[in-house]
Amino acid sequence: MGVKAERASATRAALLAAARDLFATVGYAATGTETILAAAGVTRGALYHHFADKRALFAAVCETLHVEAQAVIETDADAAPSAFDGLIAGCLGFLDFMVRPEVRRILILDAPSVLGWAAWNEMDRRHGFGLLIEGVQAAVDEGGLKGDPLTLAVMINGALNYGVVWAGQSEDADALKQLKSSFVHMMETLRYKSPEDN
């Protein structure tokens, strides 16, 4: 990589890091472009060289967080002994990652309104929800779950996303622990057991 390319890469990284920190602490609406530029130590021209506007920068921050979440989900799921257990493990990894205040604020609270439903949904389908559909399909194929994989994934996704909002806003220090325990119990009630298992 040449010196110019290295500088461009460093500038882009500085913008992403500054924006991520500001979007996480004060939110998208309260973060001004000038504040991002000052925090990143770059000029307005540098911002517009890499991103069309503040919204595009926000989308890039969201994309980065989705990639990080995907890595956590895949690592946790891959370590499980079965597809069904991997589905549970991946979902628990998702909860741990997403309930972090900075992630919850950016991806769960701000992203749907800033990006719009269609763009937010498309990004989620490429990452978290896409992995969830794959995990549910694998559990169905293995025989651990019964039902339509997409419908099951939609239902599980609803529980996970609202659970993140609930746990993040709860004043109870044990909210995440309770959420995860209840999620595992819910999933275990869905685990298919053949008549021979009874």
Secondary structure, DSSP 8 states (H G I E B T S, - for coil): --HHHHHHHHHHHHHHHHHHHHHHHH-TTT--HHHHHHHHT--HHHHHHH-SSHHHHHHHHHHHHHHHHHHHHHHHHHTSSSHHHHHHHHHHHHHHHHTSHHHIIIIIIIHHHHH-HHHHHHHHHHTHHHHHHHHHHHHHHHTS--S-HHHHHHHHHHHHHHHHHHHHH-S-TTHHHHHHHHHHHHHHHHS---GGG-
